Amino acid sequence: MQIVRNNVELFNALAVARLQGKTIGFVPTMGALHQGHLSLIAESQTTCGITICSIFVNPTQFNDKNDLEKYPRTEEADLKMLSAVNCDVVYLPTVEDIYPEDWICPEFDFGDLDKVMEGAHRPGHFKGMSQVVHRLLWLVQPDKLFMGQKDFQQQTIVKKMLELLHWKTELVRCEIVRETDGLAKSSRNVRLNKEERQQALTISQVLFQLKKENFPSPNNFYKWAIAELEKQSLIKVEYVEIVDTTTLQAVDNWNTKQELVCCIAAKVGEVRLIDNVLIK
């Protein structure tokens, strides 16, 4: 495994791969890696000749300074995990590498994609996210970009960005990896205490119930889901939405030909968690 800590080392590693005619797969992360991240590495390894993983805690996508400060940073453990799964290249840039003084990020018009759900609750988050993803993609120029379904709205916005830029990078959506009890794996889970961890299970349980039960309407499900979540003393619901997977606009009935996704965001104690499930 090759570890590169600046852009020159990255370009050199990429140049060798391209000379060898290898397909480049890219997995961008903010570190604090878990099995969900490793599943993205594995997916890339099945179809690409070389897999690059970046670790960069992007300051511009945190609208809460305390959240940025509390975000876990576990470089040594992350590198051990990536080495164990034979990741080819790990890119560990500095803030100066990602945001040099002369770099200007283009402005993107995502329509309403960045205004609903996460966009409504985390002002500025998607502007910061699109900045860093644009910069990373410009630096790596991968053939394939691997992102997890858990950040469904983020993935939808990145897909739109690629379309706006007319870049040929293929975005590959990878399934959510869960704990054995159903909780979606997240770098934030380590911040949950025992009681919070137990109550957090309600989020995935509510989503799974939507797949099992025939609710008369999305609104009927919303009422039930919020009531179930708020039975837990430590859970504060931010949103429960059933939206079109392409437009991210909420639907008020099941009579649509488009694929739908149910997204939930809630705070469990002081830890904010998101999860979702595809409906059809």
N, C-alpha and C positions, 0 to 999 in steps of 0.2 A: 504494500500500500504506500502510495506516494503522498506526502503531506506538503502542500504548497501554502505559503503564508503571505504572498503578495501577487500582484497581477503579472509581473514578469515571469515568475515561476509558473503561474497558471498558463500563460500563453505558450511557454515552452512545452509544457505537458500536453497541451492541446495540439500543438504543431506536430509532435511526434505521432499522436493518435491519428491525425488527419493524413499524414504521410503514409501511414500504414493502412489507410482506407477504412478505418473503423467507424462504425456508427456510434455517436456520442449520446449517452443517456444522462440526464441531469436530475438530481433530487435536491432541491433547496430546502434547508431546515434552519431552525433557530436553536439547534442543539437540544440538550436534555433528552437525548434520544431514547426511544422505546421500541417495542416490537412493531408498532405501526410504521415508524420510519424505516425499519429494517425490511418490512414487506415491500416498500417502494424500491429499495435497493435491489431486492430479489427480483421484482418485476422488471426492472431495468436490465438486470443481468441476463434475463431470459431472451431479450430481443436486441440488445446493444453490445457492441464490441468493447466498449469502455464505459464505465459508470463513474460519474463525478458527483460527490455530495458536498454541498457547501454548508458551513455552520456560521451563521451571522445573526446576532440578536439586533434586529433593525429598530433603532430608536424612533424612526419617523412614523411607525404604525401603532405606537402606544399612545392612546389619548389620555391615559392615566399614568402619571409619572411613578406612582407607587407600584403599579403593576409592572412597569419596566424594571424597577429596582428589585422587585421580588422574583422576577423571572429566573428560574434556575439556570446556572451556568456550570456545566459539568464536562469540561473539555477532555480531561484525562479519561473519564469513563466512556465518553462518546467515542474517542479514538480507539479504545479497546474493543468496543462493540463493532465498529466499522472494520477494524482489522480482522476480527473473528469471522466476518461474513465476506471477506475478501473484496471490499470496495477498492476500486482501482486508484482513485484520486480523491483526497479531501482538501477542500479549499477553505482556508481560515483567514478571510480578509480582515483588515482593519476598517474603521469608519472612513479613513482617508482613502483607502482603496475603492470603497463603494461610492463615496461622495467627495470626489476631488473638487477643489475650488472652481475649476473651469468647466465642470459638468453641469449641463442644463437638462432637466428631465422634461420631455414633452408633456403637454396637458392632454388628458384623455377625456372624451365625452362618452361616458358609459350609459347615457340615458338615465333610466330609473334603477339600473342594476345595483348601483352603489348607494341608493337612497333608502332602501327598505331594510328591514331586519337589522343586521349588524350595522349597516350604514346609519340607521336612525338612532341606534343606541351607542355607537362609538364614533362620534364626529372626527373626521380626518383619518380614520383607520385605513380606508381603502385607498386614499391618496398616497399615504405612506407605503402601503403594501404594493401598489402598482409601481411606485418609484423604484423600490428595491428589486422587484421581479424584473422590471424593464432593464435595470442596470445589470443584474446578474445574467439575464439572457443575452444582453449585448456582449458581455464579457465571455461567456461560455459558448454561445451560439450552438446549442445542442440540436441534435436531430429530433430527440424526444424529451419531453418534460413530464415528470411523474409527480402527481399530486394526489393527496388522499381525499376521499369523499367527505370526510368529517367537516372539512372547511368548504362546504358545497358552494356557498356564495362567492367565496374567494376564487374558487376554481372557475366559476361561471364568468367572473369578471376578467380573469387572466385569459380565458378563451376569447372573450370579446376584444381584449387588448391585442392579442395575436392577429385577429382579423383586421383590426384597425391599422396595424402596422404592416399587414401583408407579409408577415414572416412565415416561413415554412415549418417552423418547429411544431411538431405534433404533441398536443396535450393528451396525456393518458390518465384517465380517472381510475384510481385504485380503490377497492372496497375498504370500508372501515374495519379496523382490527379491534377486537373487543377482549376484555378480560373474560375469564370463564363464567363469571356471573352476569355478563352482558354490558358492563360499563365500558364506554368507548375509551380506548387508550388515549391518554393526553399527558403532555409534559406537566400540566398543572395538577394532575392527580396526586403527586407526591406531597402537595401542600394540604391535602385533606386529612383531618384527624379521623380516628376510628368511627365516630358517630356520623361525621359528615360523609365519609366514604360509604357508609351503609345507606344513608338517606339519598345520596346521589344516584343510587341504583334505580330510583323511581323514574328518572328521566328516560332511560332506555326501556324500562318496563312499560311506560306509557306509549312509547313509540311502537313497541312490539304488539301492544294491544290493538293499535290502529290497523295493523296487518291482519289480525285475527278476527276482529269484530266488524260487522257491517253497521257503521254509524250512519244515520239518516242523511246527515249533511256535515260539511266541514265545521259549521258553527256549533253543531251538536257535539262534535268531538272536542272543539276548543273548550267549551264549558266543562266537559267531563275531565279533560286533561289538566286544566288549570286547577280544578278542585282537587284532583288526585295529588298533584305536585304540592299544593299548598297545605295538604294534610301534614306534610313534613315540616316540622318547626324551623328547620335550618335552611329551607329552600325559599328563595324569592324569585318568582318567575319574571323574566323580562319580555319574552314573547313565545307564542306558539303559533306557527303559521303553516298553512298548506299552500304551496305555490307551484306555479308552472316552472318546470326545470329550465326552460329557455329564457323566459321573460322575468322570472322571479316575482310575478304578480300573483297576489292571493286569489284563490278561487272560492266561489260560494256554493258550488255544487259539484257533484262527481261526473257530470255529463260533459266531459271533455276528452278529446282524443290525444291530448298532449300528456306526456309523462309528468307526474306530480311528485313532489318531495315534501315531507313534513319536517320542519326545522324547529328546534327548541333551543332557547338560551335561558339560563338561570344561574343565579348565584347560590352556591351552597356554602354557607358561612361567608367567608371573604373571597372564595374561589369561584371564578366565573367559568362555567362549562357550557359547551355547545354540543349538539348531537343532531342527527337526522336519519330519516329512513325513506327510501324510495317506495312509492306506493304502487305505481303501475307504469 
